[in-house]
């Protein structure tokens, strides 16, 4: 399983890029992958091929509309592990023995 945090947006559309980010998030939502939107990016969980297929499709959504696209992708692969998006957070809560902001 892979956890990927990524952001993708045009740099040639002015100060606010939320209309383009919304298109990307809509596509991720339709993909069926487990994901979480954060203020600075999106976290997705799945197998390598599924996740990177969705990222590639997001690029293809923006490419016809944008002359320049910026993307950052962070990957954490762990063999055989599933549902790490939630379990990693729960582990920290357990160690701290308290609720934290998520």
C-alpha positions as CSV (number, residue, x, y, z in Angstrom):
1,X,0.0,0.0,0.0
2,X,1.1,3.5,-0.7
3,X,0.3,6.8,1.0
4,X,0.7,9.8,-1.3
5,X,0.4,13.4,-0.4
6,X,0.3,15.6,-3.4
7,X,-0.7,19.0,-4.6
8,X,-1.3,20.0,-8.2
9,X,-2.3,23.4,-9.5
10,X,-1.7,25.9,-12.3
11,X,0.7,28.7,-11.8
12,X,-0.6,30.8,-14.7
13,X,-4.1,31.5,-13.5
14,X,-3.6,34.3,-10.9
15,X,-3.8,34.4,-7.2
16,X,-6.7,32.0,-6.6
17,X,-6.5,28.5,-8.2
18,X,-9.4,26.9,-6.3
19,X,-11.5,26.4,-9.5
20,X,-8.7,24.2,-10.9
21,X,-8.0,22.5,-7.6
22,X,-11.7,21.7,-7.4
23,X,-11.6,19.9,-10.7
24,X,-8.7,17.7,-9.4
25,X,-10.5,16.9,-6.1
26,X,-13.7,16.0,-8.0
27,X,-11.8,13.5,-10.1
28,X,-10.1,12.0,-7.0
29,X,-13.5,11.7,-5.3
30,X,-14.9,9.9,-8.3
31,X,-11.9,7.5,-8.3
32,X,-13.1,5.6,-5.2
33,X,-9.7,5.9,-3.6
34,X,-9.5,6.7,0.1
35,X,-8.4,10.4,0.4
36,X,-8.3,13.4,2.7
37,X,-8.2,17.0,1.5
38,X,-6.0,19.3,3.6
39,X,-5.4,23.0,3.1
40,X,-2.0,22.3,1.6
41,X,-2.6,19.2,-0.4
42,X,-4.4,15.9,-0.7
43,X,-3.5,12.5,0.8
44,X,-4.5,9.4,-1.1
45,X,-4.2,5.7,-0.2
46,X,-4.2,2.7,-2.4
47,X,-1.9,0.5,-4.5
48,X,0.9,2.2,-6.4
49,X,-0.7,1.8,-9.9
50,X,-4.1,3.0,-8.8
51,X,-2.8,6.1,-7.0
52,X,-0.4,7.2,-9.8
53,X,-3.1,6.5,-12.4
54,X,-5.3,9.1,-10.6
55,X,-2.4,11.6,-10.3
56,X,-1.7,11.2,-14.0
57,X,-5.4,11.7,-14.8
58,X,-5.5,14.9,-12.7
59,X,-2.6,16.3,-14.7
60,X,-4.5,15.4,-17.9
61,X,-7.5,17.4,-16.7
62,X,-5.4,20.5,-16.1
63,X,-3.1,20.3,-19.1
64,X,-5.5,21.5,-21.8
65,X,-6.5,24.5,-19.6
66,X,-3.1,25.6,-18.2
67,X,0.3,26.6,-19.7
68,X,2.1,25.8,-16.4
69,X,1.3,23.2,-13.7
70,X,3.1,22.8,-10.4
71,X,3.0,19.6,-8.5
72,X,4.6,18.2,-5.4
73,X,4.3,14.4,-4.6
74,X,5.4,12.7,-1.4
75,X,5.2,8.9,-1.3
76,X,5.3,6.4,1.6
77,X,5.2,2.8,0.5
78,X,4.9,0.0,3.1
79,X,4.5,-3.6,1.9
80,X,1.3,-5.3,3.0
81,X,0.0,-2.5,5.2
82,X,-3.5,-1.1,4.7
83,X,-5.6,1.7,6.1
84,X,-2.5,3.6,7.2
85,X,-4.0,7.0,6.7
86,X,-6.0,6.5,9.9
87,X,-3.7,4.1,11.8
88,X,-0.7,6.4,11.6
89,X,-2.7,9.2,13.3
90,X,-4.2,6.8,15.9
91,X,-0.7,5.6,16.8
92,X,0.5,9.2,17.6
93,X,-2.7,9.7,19.7
94,X,-1.9,6.6,21.6
95,X,1.7,7.6,22.3
96,X,0.6,11.0,23.4
97,X,-2.4,9.6,25.3
98,X,-4.6,12.5,24.1
99,X,-6.7,13.7,21.2
100,X,-4.9,15.8,18.6
101,X,-6.1,18.1,15.8
102,X,-6.5,16.3,12.6
